[in-house]
Amino acid sequence: MTADGEARSYGRLTAPRVTSELSEQSILCLPVGSLEQHGPHLPLNTDTVIAERFAARLATHVADRHDLWVAPPVPYGLSPEHAWAPGTITLNIALYTSLIETLVGEYVRSTPARAILIINGHGGNKGVLEALMHQLQRTHDVATCVVNPGSLAASQLQAAGEFPEVHAGIRETSLMLALAPDHVRLDLLPNGSIPGPGQREEIQRLVLGRGATWPWSSDNPAISTHGVIGGDPRHATAKHGQTLVTAALHTCADVLDRLAPPTPHEPTDLRRAHESHS
């Protein structure tokens, strides 16, 4: 978590401060990601880094309207499409849904917060999390929502005719350059054309098409080059990444307003302490 977000870190609280700092109006933010290949140039934990660092920025961005606390991230997800690659760790669906439901139930049990925002950095988690929202609301009587920062930004900034961005391409690499530039190694990308010729149509058919669902894999040369499914990461920039982050932050602020009514509040002691040292 970045320095700006440390004052809103749930994990840094002592036990007595949980009940003094959090209330029924508080929102607990749970970043979830994955541990999977992201081409030769991005780390295995890219999705988790994006989710956690975006969550920290969001907590600061909405501090005058929402009492948002960032929980420790869930670093594993559903990644069977990348299981061919060294280092990828994937959970099965039953274990993953049980893990998320257990965590949400424990946060509801152990804190006064009654709203949970899940920030998802991995597209492979999206479908299961969407279905799980209904179950979490019914089982735990909690207001809940999942946001996907990359998708929030793309919905605002997608250009007509742009090559589809799925995994480790221009969009995701730009996000990492904005949020964690020291994690990006563009010098490790091999020479050659990314994306490969003819991949656009197959990406639309196998990955993005809504009429049929396929068990695609990121080692399929029809849709992927070096594990990248998207535009050439060498065209990524921190400026573009920051534009994506800013767009996602503004959109997510509106999401929070729908999830929980805004509650302007005075800065907590933790925030005062942080501000006095900044």
WOTA-V616539 format. One line per field, one symbol per residue. ss: DSSP state (2 for helix, 1 for strand, 0 for the rest). psi: psi as a letter, one per 20 degrees, with the letter a starting at -180 (. if undefined). A space follows every 50 residues. Layout:
BEGIN
ss = ???
psi = ???
END
This chain:
BEGIN
ss = 00222200122200222222200000111111001001000100022222 22222222222000000111111100100222000000110022222222 22222222220000111111002222222222222222220011111022 22222220000000001002222222222022200222000000000022 22222222000000000000000010011000222002222222222222 2222222220000000002222222220
psi = qrhhihikohhiqrghighhhqaiiqpppopqcrnrqlaiiqrhkghggg gghggghghghjhihqnpporqqoiqbolhijihqpippprrgggghggg hggghhhhhiriqkppopopiphiiggghghhgggggghjlqpqqpqogg hgghhhjpqpiqppogojbgghhgghhhhmhiipmhiipqqrpprqpjhg ghghghgipihqpqmrqjjoihiqokjpnarohijqqhggghggggghgg ghhhghhhgpppnpqqqrhghggghii.
END
